[in-house]
Amino acid sequence: MNSSKKFRHQYADASRIDGDSFRSILTGERIGNAVQEEPIFQGQMGCDGSVLLNSTATNSAEREAHVNFGLRGIKEVDEIKAALEYACPGVVSCADILIIAARDATVKAGGPWWPVALGRKDASESVDLLADANLPFPVFPFPLLVQNFARKNFSSREMVVLSGAHTIGQTHCNGVLPHLYNFTGGNNATDIDPAMNKGFATFLKKLCPQGNRTNTLFLDSTAGKFDNAYYKNVLAHKGIFITDSTLITNSLGKKLVTSFAKAKSTFFKEFADGMVKMGNLGVLTGSQGEIRKKCQFVN
């Protein structure tokens, strides 16, 4: 990534402005959990800001992918970008904004800090089918999760660690419904995932009535707080997604979930390491990409 003195000097000013803008959005609670989680983690199939691009008349962008249903936070990213472009035009990419936002939002919620290398360029293409082919769906069983992460050179342990991102944020019911209704495909509204705590399933059904894909709910029991409650919830059979509950269907997965439920400091350290690694996936530099003026449009 770019390490020139000129770039570092410009980026020092830009990072300060980005922090001010990002903190003001957080303080005003306009960002909610959108920028904290959705665009950042959905964008990790390649840290090139492609998830932010709008569709065109001839192309359906990543935001339209099934796996990105109800993606939020785009407006907030645009606000940060506008502030940066006003002060330092053409310096900070949308891709870097997402990575910085992921780190700062995690810290804001009480989670770990990690170093962020800067200098990414933005992609000029975004295709929905690529997102669906690369990102894990919320119904993936353990073996498919392992395969999905392995394609990006992440181990099973790193997959379980990064699943802990579900300790903060919100989701739409779209990803929760397969847990709660017609689990075995028999068109039976009372057919819930047998691995789920029945009382918790009843609670979720109130938030996500059958057929309602758009209601939102928090991802774990300590809303807005980055901690290890996610793993405790999974052990109690209170995972929001099938991808959560499946972690304890495998002996290694259950061992890791139990370990992180007991040792928050271990989870924090390994999560930070995982985010550094994730932040270097599919990075564009030099002439490979551009620095968009507006994150939803190519220049």
Steps between C-alpha positions, in 0.01 A plus 500: 500500500603860448763613748630819338562801723249707304233235539569458872478876554171528311363193670585631847264792441245276334501247782435775752207633300368150442513436874316823576232424242466139604480588871233763433291243318545248780415757766185596313410130476425547131745233410329245725658165430502541125850628439619298799430172333312460178697677225828424672465127540304448181777691326772269623478268198744758367591825672436716197178683589307317227213429740421873505443543126151551359355273236474635147260440213724219378642359823364375832750599770607314816246691706226313312643157581283263703768479768495881536124528549408823680856634508510821702752772578568626148374850580726526803805397302410766243492763776850409611622499140348843432682649800827349384459614141431854618822514705730266306360428155621184333699368797287253696330211324160360587671166563719656770200673656330162547807349664550797733130503584504130589785551743371823654145370542633187669704710743202732558295196603766388749691262276868470408712742297717384212739675260361592159727527198378769261528568130236274344342593169133460410372248248315617191286186475243337728305184413227342710578144392857533624377601846265201516783272387750630756316596817355250750121475515337498847378143443843345437581191712843465660673320208389766250616778731841336526521467121386857444763648732770261378464644149631825646774317693329517840517205738205347683618676814509836322151435364365446853685809622363723225150363555529688829434818301137409564547632852388841369269620230154426371358278231182470302265211564579371152801311636319380812181353352661170386572431869139552604264370233495198268847399617484159332313631198162354587303827475433485873499828693578316826801322350789681673867412510514228770841627608350834606385577853120478477437802721743703290330382182165620636658838579646528149168412340347806662769715339492313170148382410483247220557666163632828646848544355557865585461535877831546681644356819827509691753226441560416864374565851731794578387739228761751389773355722799318356568212739500121503128460577454370146683179588306460823178537303609238248579254781151567640351415157403862445680572175319734263609330179548137406865595444514586871337187637697276267827598666434259787397209279868432435739391777768755407242774458343427837842496667583841354161652583537377859851643520399845375193502726735460797787723388399837357860618479593206277205570273587870480863435405418240238214707360734796454753276325226361277382847404852604401517195274150561365583863430770390258275283282474595134661840549543719192794741488676722250337499158278202586215717620390855565408728788132565447365848551170350615490149640185393317633594155813440295681814391 
